[in-house]
Amino acid sequence: MDTTIRDHDDRFEILLGGDVAGVARFADDGVTRTFFHTEVVPQLRGRGLAAELVSHALENTRRAGKQIVPACSYVADYVRRHAEYHDLLDTTDA
């Protein structure tokens, strides 16, 4: 699969063949990035696109020096399954 990921101020998009195949939306607040929605177009689900997208988004967040609030269930599940991202979790309210 030939994918590209585009970074925007409020979302990450994964493109497949030049078309947007999925999106991870977020909002930044200081050093915290809240991921609130991740979606892949229905006909492309099950190909690992969401995982590729979220992995990229989390690496970008790490480079930006931010912590995350995984309000999106997909991002929360992804982080729970991938210990290498546990350090990104914002624990200020925990």
DAVEN-V103116 format. One record per run of one state. SS is the DSSP state (H for helix, E for strand, L for the rest). FROM is the first residue (numbers start at 1). TO is the last residue. If there is no record, write none. Layout:
# DAVEN-V103116
{{SS FROM TO} {SS FROM TO}}
This chain:
# DAVEN-V103116
{{L 1 2} {E 3 7} {L 8 10} {E 11 16} {L 17 18} {E 19 29} {L 30 31} {E 32 40} {L 41 41} {H 42 44} {L 45 48} {H 49 63} {L 64 66} {E 67 70} {L 71 72} {H 73 81} {L 82 82} {H 83 88} {E 89 89} {L 90 94}}
